[in-house]
């Protein structure tokens, strides 16, 4: 098998890794309840068809089920999230939830695992607390000392910009904010995976974070490379500015500065710099969506008129004969 054929096979697996087909003529006898049926599971007692004798594989599967890694395995879901992340998330938010480990539970498990990795292999940096240090500076100092948890929090600030900029995408058009929540949860799991890799192999692995967003959103929403690139850049910039804005407002509420004028100027600038690109990007996305839909309608109308003309011509030829 050539490299090109392997790549085509990999792309086909990315689009459809789950095979639910079965031979309707193949009959099975359920060992558990004695029912004869066709399919992969007994409709009477739900036991799987074609169960083999107990082996060491059965022992491993039974042990994994104790930790919630049997059906909808955590490891299998992580494998899907690495090799076909956008398609995997799209499957989940569109109803194929039986094949995925519960995403919030996955995030909790990965968070606990990342804490253990950070405590064993992470590099600890001492953050100096100064009375003159602002809350924003303390946040960014903590972000530098704990990049994994910092990026985990940052993913929450990406949810609204993602919903705005990818609302009119070719795939998963008009996805809802609850769906966006689960998209954010899956992305947070990927962030923790990158953080664990950075603990083992070095901080340069954090370069994978924007690449992860680009790769996932390319599969999830279906824009071309350029359309996906500038939207991801705006999302990350707006998320970072929104986090800074939240810290500035929290600092203003917790302290009593000598003059509120400078603080309000900072809040105004951060709001403008974070909101305006999102609004402009959303406007461009909506106009592009309308043009795309209009083009589809034009092509459909052309095909329909061509079919009618062909049908009339065929009818005339038939009448002449």
ChimeraX attribute file (.defattr): number of C-alpha atoms within 10 A of each C-alpha:
attribute: neighborCount
match mode: 1-to-1
recipient: residues
	/A:1	5
	/A:2	6
	/A:3	8
	/A:4	9
	/A:5	10
	/A:6	11
	/A:7	11
	/A:8	11
	/A:9	11
	/A:10	15
	/A:11	13
	/A:12	11
	/A:13	14
	/A:14	18
	/A:15	14
	/A:16	13
	/A:17	14
	/A:18	9
	/A:19	7
	/A:20	7
	/A:21	8
	/A:22	10
	/A:23	9
	/A:24	10
	/A:25	9
	/A:26	10
	/A:27	13
	/A:28	18
	/A:29	14
	/A:30	21
	/A:31	14
	/A:32	12
	/A:33	12
	/A:34	12
	/A:35	13
	/A:36	13
	/A:37	18
	/A:38	16
	/A:39	17
	/A:40	19
	/A:41	15
	/A:42	21
	/A:43	14
	/A:44	13
	/A:45	12
	/A:46	12
	/A:47	15
	/A:48	15
	/A:49	17
	/A:50	12
	/A:51	9
	/A:52	7
	/A:53	7
	/A:54	8
	/A:55	8
	/A:56	9
	/A:57	9
	/A:58	12
	/A:59	10
	/A:60	11
	/A:61	14
	/A:62	13
	/A:63	13
	/A:64	15
	/A:65	13
	/A:66	9
	/A:67	10
	/A:68	14
	/A:69	17
	/A:70	17
	/A:71	14
	/A:72	16
	/A:73	19
	/A:74	22
	/A:75	13
	/A:76	16
	/A:77	19
	/A:78	20
	/A:79	12
	/A:80	19
	/A:81	20
	/A:82	15
	/A:83	14
	/A:84	22
	/A:85	26
	/A:86	27
	/A:87	21
	/A:88	27
	/A:89	26
	/A:90	19
	/A:91	18
	/A:92	18
	/A:93	18
	/A:94	11
	/A:95	9
	/A:96	12
	/A:97	15
	/A:98	11
	/A:99	17
	/A:100	21
	/A:101	20
	/A:102	16
	/A:103	21
	/A:104	15
	/A:105	13
	/A:106	18
	/A:107	19
	/A:108	12
	/A:109	13
	/A:110	19
	/A:111	19
	/A:112	11
	/A:113	15
	/A:114	20
	/A:115	16
	/A:116	13
	/A:117	16
	/A:118	19
	/A:119	11
	/A:120	10
	/A:121	13
	/A:122	19
	/A:123	12
	/A:124	10
	/A:125	11
	/A:126	9
	/A:127	11
	/A:128	10
	/A:129	11
	/A:130	8
	/A:131	6
	/A:132	7
	/A:133	10
	/A:134	14
	/A:135	18
	/A:136	18
	/A:137	15
	/A:138	16
	/A:139	15
	/A:140	15
	/A:141	17
	/A:142	17
	/A:143	16
	/A:144	14
	/A:145	17
	/A:146	17
	/A:147	19
	/A:148	25
	/A:149	19
	/A:150	16
	/A:151	19
	/A:152	21
	/A:153	14
	/A:154	20
	/A:155	20
	/A:156	16
	/A:157	21
	/A:158	23
	/A:159	21
	/A:160	17
	/A:161	26
	/A:162	24
	/A:163	20
	/A:164	21
	/A:165	24
	/A:166	26
	/A:167	21
	/A:168	22
	/A:169	21
	/A:170	17
	/A:171	17
	/A:172	17
	/A:173	13
	/A:174	13
	/A:175	18
	/A:176	12
	/A:177	15
	/A:178	11
	/A:179	18
	/A:180	17
	/A:181	17
	/A:182	17
	/A:183	24
	/A:184	22
	/A:185	22
	/A:186	22
	/A:187	25
	/A:188	25
	/A:189	23
	/A:190	24
	/A:191	26
	/A:192	23
	/A:193	19
	/A:194	20
	/A:195	28
	/A:196	23
	/A:197	17
	/A:198	21
	/A:199	18
	/A:200	14
	/A:201	10
	/A:202	13
	/A:203	13
	/A:204	9
	/A:205	15
	/A:206	17
	/A:207	11
	/A:208	17
	/A:209	18
	/A:210	15
	/A:211	13
	/A:212	18
	/A:213	21
	/A:214	20
	/A:215	18
	/A:216	25
	/A:217	25
	/A:218	21
	/A:219	21
	/A:220	23
	/A:221	21
	/A:222	18
	/A:223	17
	/A:224	11
	/A:225	11
	/A:226	9
	/A:227	13
	/A:228	21
	/A:229	19
	/A:230	12
	/A:231	24
	/A:232	23
	/A:233	14
	/A:234	20
	/A:235	26
	/A:236	20
	/A:237	17
	/A:238	26
	/A:239	22
	/A:240	19
	/A:241	20
	/A:242	21
	/A:243	18
	/A:244	21
	/A:245	20
	/A:246	16
	/A:247	19
	/A:248	21
	/A:249	16
	/A:250	13
	/A:251	16
	/A:252	16
	/A:253	10
	/A:254	10
	/A:255	10
	/A:256	9
	/A:257	12
	/A:258	7
	/A:259	8
	/A:260	10
	/A:261	10
	/A:262	11
	/A:263	14
	/A:264	14
	/A:265	11
	/A:266	15
	/A:267	18
	/A:268	12
	/A:269	13
	/A:270	20
	/A:271	16
	/A:272	14
	/A:273	15
	/A:274	21
	/A:275	17
	/A:276	12
	/A:277	18
	/A:278	22
	/A:279	14
	/A:280	12
	/A:281	20
	/A:282	21
	/A:283	15
	/A:284	14
	/A:285	20
	/A:286	18
	/A:287	13
	/A:288	15
	/A:289	17
	/A:290	13
	/A:291	12
	/A:292	13
	/A:293	13
	/A:294	12
	/A:295	12
	/A:296	12
	/A:297	12
	/A:298	12
	/A:299	12
	/A:300	12
	/A:301	12
	/A:302	12
	/A:303	12
	/A:304	12
	/A:305	12
	/A:306	12
	/A:307	12
	/A:308	12
	/A:309	12
	/A:310	12
	/A:311	12
	/A:312	12
	/A:313	12
	/A:314	11
	/A:315	12
	/A:316	11
	/A:317	10
	/A:318	9
	/A:319	8
	/A:320	6
	/A:321	6
